[in-house]
Amino acid sequence: MSDRDWPWPVGAATGIGSLPGTDIAEAQRIVLGELAALPHLPELPARGPGADLIGRTAGLLVELPVELYAARWRVAPRPGKDLRRARDLMERDLDQLAEQAEEYAGTIKIQASGPLTLAASLELPIGGRMLRDPGAVRDLAGSLAEGLRGHVEAVTRRLPRASVLLQLDEPSLPTVLAGRVPTESGLGTYRAVESETARALLHGVIEAAGVPTVVHCCASDVPLELIRSAGAVGVALDLSRVTELDPLGEALDAGLGLLAGAVPTSPPPAAGAPTSAQVADRVRGLWDRLGFPRAQLAEQVVVTPACGLAGATPAYVRAVLAACRDAGRRLAEV
């Protein structure tokens, strides 16, 4: 395992992204209060179109306007009200962040869709996902790279003492690589994207953003080596979906950080949120099975919920974030 400086504090915890509700001021207060060592910019998809992962990210694209059509986002001939709404929501979120965290001097995490998931979700004007056109996918990745560079700069202007950590959400990455993204008819699938092409697209976006970047994927077949070789400093996983330890151990040994999704996004029946001790034990148990020294654990691993919490109750959200935070502190004591 390589020694390195990680872009997060020792014993850190953070959220994956989404929270319930529509009040961004309250959501940011919760995050800044519960996850003071590594807060994230919360996403509130309940606010509607433009607050969802795809619409929110599409609003950052440069010279590639989008619009809603039949409840799906597609490339548009010119900017319109849907794009303005997405951009207004983001601007409002950043202004609120500046108001609440003006003096913050640590690392803050922001999230956006990665290029492969975006290509599998956005539609072409003529119909079909952008994934069907390799040239359109390259243009999309270039537009996203430029947009994320500007987004990072916008966050930095508002929080000049903070450092930015970018999270690229790539839930569709394994299906894109395997050629399992269905066409609109449901009778076929789009051609698989080659691993080297996907790596190059992801690398271009990470390099352009200019800040440490983690890739989040909550599938069971996450392409860890592709993510690491694309330049990501870490990967965010749902630990309940890790079925093979060897690939994860090899990636961590090669220097990839881990955002360990150790708490379910909703409580099991007749149960509440796990305690911080239970969360810490779960992360520590995985680390021990991988055979790594515990002294490295709190440096290389960040504790998180398994995924976004948009479907959770406010009470469960607070309990989960507190459990993650205190579990991180427990891991740092070892």
C-alpha positions in Angstrom: 0.0 0.0 0.0 1.5 3.3 -1.0 2.0 6.3 1.3 0.3 9.5 0.2 -1.5 12.6 1.4 -5.2 12.1 1.2 -7.5 15.0 0.3 -9.6 14.4 3.4 -8.8 14.5 7.1 -8.0 11.4 9.2 -11.2 9.7 10.5 -13.5 11.6 8.1 -17.1 10.8 7.2 -19.3 12.4 4.6 -22.5 11.9 2.7 -23.0 10.6 -0.8 -25.1 13.5 -2.1 -28.9 13.5 -1.9 -31.1 14.3 1.1 -34.9 14.5 1.5 -36.9 17.6 1.4 -36.9 20.9 -0.5 -35.2 23.3 1.9 -31.6 23.7 0.8 -30.8 26.0 3.8 -31.9 23.4 6.3 -30.1 20.6 4.4 -26.9 22.5 4.4 -27.2 23.2 8.1 -27.6 19.5 8.8 -24.6 18.6 6.7 -22.3 21.3 8.1 -23.4 20.4 11.6 -23.1 16.6 11.4 -20.2 16.3 9.0 -18.0 19.2 9.9 -14.8 17.5 9.0 -15.8 16.7 5.4 -19.2 18.3 4.4 -20.7 17.8 1.0 -23.0 20.0 -1.0 -26.4 18.3 -0.6 -28.7 17.6 -3.5 -32.5 17.8 -3.0 -34.1 15.9 -5.9 -37.6 16.4 -4.4 -37.4 20.0 -5.7 -38.2 18.6 -9.1 -36.6 18.7 -12.6 -33.2 20.3 -12.5 -32.5 19.1 -9.0 -32.1 15.5 -10.1 -28.7 14.1 -10.8 -28.9 14.3 -14.6 -30.6 17.6 -14.8 -28.3 19.2 -12.2 -25.2 18.0 -14.1 -26.7 18.9 -17.5 -27.1 22.4 -16.2 -23.3 22.6 -15.9 -22.6 21.7 -19.6 -20.9 24.3 -21.8 -22.4 25.0 -25.2 -24.6 22.0 -25.0 -28.1 23.1 -23.9 -30.7 20.6 -22.7 -34.4 20.5 -22.1 -37.1 18.2 -20.7 -39.1 16.1 -23.2 -41.6 13.5 -22.0 -40.0 13.7 -18.6 -36.5 12.9 -19.9 -33.6 15.2 -20.5 -32.4 15.6 -24.1 -30.1 17.9 -26.0 -31.9 21.0 -27.1 -31.3 23.4 -30.1 -31.1 26.4 -27.7 -31.3 27.3 -24.0 -34.8 27.3 -22.5 -36.7 27.4 -19.3 -35.7 23.9 -18.2 -32.0 24.7 -18.4 -32.5 28.1 -16.6 -34.3 26.3 -13.8 -31.4 23.8 -13.3 -28.9 26.6 -13.3 -30.9 28.8 -11.0 -31.2 25.9 -8.5 -27.4 25.4 -8.5 -26.7 29.1 -8.2 -29.1 29.3 -5.2 -27.4 26.3 -3.6 -23.9 27.8 -4.0 -25.1 31.2 -2.7 -26.6 29.5 0.4 -23.4 27.5 0.9 -21.4 30.8 0.8 -23.7 32.3 3.4 -23.4 29.4 5.8 -19.8 28.3 5.3 -18.1 31.5 4.4 -15.1 30.9 6.8 -14.9 27.2 6.2 -11.3 26.2 5.7 -11.4 22.4 5.2 -12.3 20.1 2.3 -15.8 20.2 0.8 -17.2 17.6 -1.5 -19.3 18.4 -4.5 -21.1 15.9 -6.8 -22.0 15.6 -10.5 -22.8 12.8 -12.9 -19.8 11.2 -14.6 -19.6 11.2 -18.5 -20.6 7.6 -19.0 -23.7 7.8 -16.9 -24.6 11.1 -18.5 -24.2 9.6 -22.0 -26.5 6.7 -21.0 -29.2 9.1 -19.7 -29.3 12.2 -22.0 -31.1 11.8 -25.3 -30.2 13.1 -28.7 -32.6 15.5 -30.4 -33.5 12.8 -32.9 -34.1 10.3 -30.2 -32.1 7.6 -28.6 -29.4 8.0 -25.9 -26.3 9.9 -26.6 -24.5 6.6 -26.0 -25.5 5.5 -29.6 -23.2 8.1 -31.1 -19.5 7.9 -30.2 -18.8 11.4 -31.5 -21.7 12.8 -29.4 -20.3 11.1 -26.4 -16.9 12.7 -26.9 -18.5 16.1 -27.3 -20.5 15.5 -24.2 -17.4 14.6 -22.1 -15.6 17.7 -23.4 -18.6 19.9 -22.5 -18.8 18.3 -19.0 -15.1 18.7 -18.4 -15.3 22.4 -19.2 -18.5 22.8 -17.1 -17.0 21.1 -14.1 -13.9 23.2 -14.3 -16.1 26.3 -14.1 -18.2 24.7 -11.3 -15.1 24.1 -9.2 -14.0 27.7 -9.7 -17.5 28.9 -8.7 -17.3 26.9 -5.4 -13.8 28.2 -4.8 -14.8 31.8 -5.3 -17.5 31.4 -2.7 -15.3 29.5 -0.2 -11.8 30.8 -0.9 -10.3 29.0 2.2 -11.7 25.6 1.3 -10.4 22.8 -0.8 -12.7 21.1 -3.2 -13.1 17.3 -3.6 -15.2 16.3 -6.6 -17.4 13.2 -6.7 -18.4 11.8 -10.1 -21.5 9.6 -9.9 -21.3 6.7 -12.3 -24.1 4.3 -11.4 -24.4 3.2 -15.1 -20.7 2.6 -15.7 -20.8 -1.2 -15.4 -23.9 -1.5 -17.6 -22.3 0.8 -20.2 -19.1 -1.3 -20.3 -21.1 -4.5 -20.5 -23.4 -3.3 -23.3 -26.5 -3.7 -21.1 -28.1 -0.2 -21.5 -31.5 -0.8 -23.1 -32.7 1.0 -26.2 -36.0 3.0 -26.0 -37.9 0.1 -27.5 -36.6 -2.3 -24.8 -35.9 -4.8 -27.6 -32.2 -4.3 -27.7 -29.2 -2.7 -26.0 -26.6 -0.1 -27.0 -23.2 -1.3 -28.1 -20.7 -1.6 -25.2 -18.2 1.1 -24.7 -14.6 -0.2 -24.7 -12.8 0.0 -21.4 -10.0 2.1 -22.9 -12.5 4.5 -24.3 -14.3 4.8 -21.0 -11.1 5.3 -19.2 -10.0 8.1 -21.5 -13.4 9.9 -21.2 -13.3 9.6 -17.4 -9.6 10.7 -17.3 -10.3 13.8 -19.4 -13.1 15.0 -17.1 -11.0 14.3 -14.0 -8.0 16.1 -15.4 -10.0 19.1 -16.5 -11.7 19.5 -13.2 -8.3 20.1 -11.6 -9.1 18.8 -8.1 -9.0 15.4 -6.4 -11.8 13.3 -7.7 -13.6 10.2 -6.4 -15.9 8.0 -8.5 -19.1 6.8 -6.9 -20.7 3.6 -8.2 -23.1 1.5 -6.1 -23.2 -1.5 -8.4 -21.8 -4.9 -7.5 -19.4 -5.0 -10.4 -17.5 -1.7 -10.1 -14.5 -1.5 -12.5 -12.0 -0.6 -9.9 -8.9 -0.7 -12.0 -10.4 1.5 -14.7 -11.4 4.1 -12.1 -8.0 4.0 -10.5 -6.1 4.3 -13.8 -8.4 7.1 -15.0 -6.9 9.3 -12.2 -9.4 9.1 -9.4 -8.0 9.3 -5.9 -10.8 7.2 -4.5 -13.9 5.1 -5.1 -17.2 5.3 -3.2 -18.9 1.9 -2.8 -21.9 0.3 -1.1 -20.1 -2.3 1.1 -23.2 -4.6 1.0 -22.6 -5.1 -2.7 -18.9 -6.0 -2.6 -18.8 -9.7 -3.4 -15.2 -10.1 -4.3 -12.5 -8.8 -2.0 -9.4 -9.4 -4.2 -10.1 -6.7 -6.8 -10.9 -4.2 -4.0 -7.7 -5.2 -2.1 -5.6 -4.8 -5.2 -7.0 -1.3 -5.9 -6.5 -0.1 -2.3 -3.0 -1.6 -2.3 -2.3 0.4 -5.5 -3.2 3.6 -3.7 -7.0 4.1 -4.3 -8.9 5.7 -1.4 -12.2 4.2 -0.3 -15.4 6.0 0.6 -17.0 3.0 2.4 -20.8 3.0 2.2 -21.4 1.2 5.5 -24.9 2.3 6.5 -28.1 1.4 4.6 -30.1 4.2 3.1 -33.2 3.1 4.9 -33.5 1.2 8.2 -34.3 -2.6 8.2 -37.9 -3.4 9.4 -38.3 -2.8 13.2 -34.8 -1.3 13.4 -33.3 2.1 13.5 -30.0 3.4 12.3 -27.0 1.3 13.4 -24.8 2.7 16.2 -21.4 4.3 15.4 -19.8 1.2 17.0 -21.6 -1.1 14.7 -20.6 1.0 11.7 -17.0 1.2 12.7 -16.9 -2.6 13.3 -18.3 -3.2 9.8 -15.6 -1.0 8.2 -12.8 -2.4 10.4 -13.9 -6.0 9.7 -13.7 -5.4 5.9 -10.2 -3.8 6.4 -9.0 -6.8 8.5 -10.3 -9.3 5.9 -8.3 -7.4 3.3 -5.2 -7.8 5.4 -4.2 -4.2 5.6 -2.7 -2.6 8.8 -5.2 -0.8 10.9 -2.9 2.2 11.3 -3.7 3.1 7.7 -7.4 2.6 7.9 -8.6 6.0 9.1 -6.3 7.8 6.6 -7.4 5.9 3.5 -11.0 5.3 4.3 -13.9 7.8 4.6 -17.2 6.5 6.2 -20.4 7.2 4.3 -24.0 6.0 3.9 -24.4 3.3 1.3 -25.8 5.7 -1.2 -28.0 8.9 -1.3 -30.6 9.5 1.4 -33.3 11.2 -0.6 -35.8 8.5 0.3 -35.1 8.6 4.0 -36.9 10.4 6.8 -35.2 13.5 8.3 -34.8 11.7 11.6 -33.0 8.7 10.0 -30.8 11.1 8.0 -29.6 12.8 11.1 -29.0 9.4 12.8 -27.1 8.0 9.8 -24.8 11.1 9.4 -24.1 11.1 13.1 -23.3 7.4 13.1 -20.9 7.8 10.1 -19.2 10.8 11.8 -18.7 9.1 15.1 -17.6 5.8 13.4 -14.9 7.7 11.6 -13.7 9.1 14.9 -13.7 5.6 16.4 -11.6 4.3 13.5 -9.0 7.1 14.1 -8.6 6.0 17.6 -7.1 2.6 16.6 
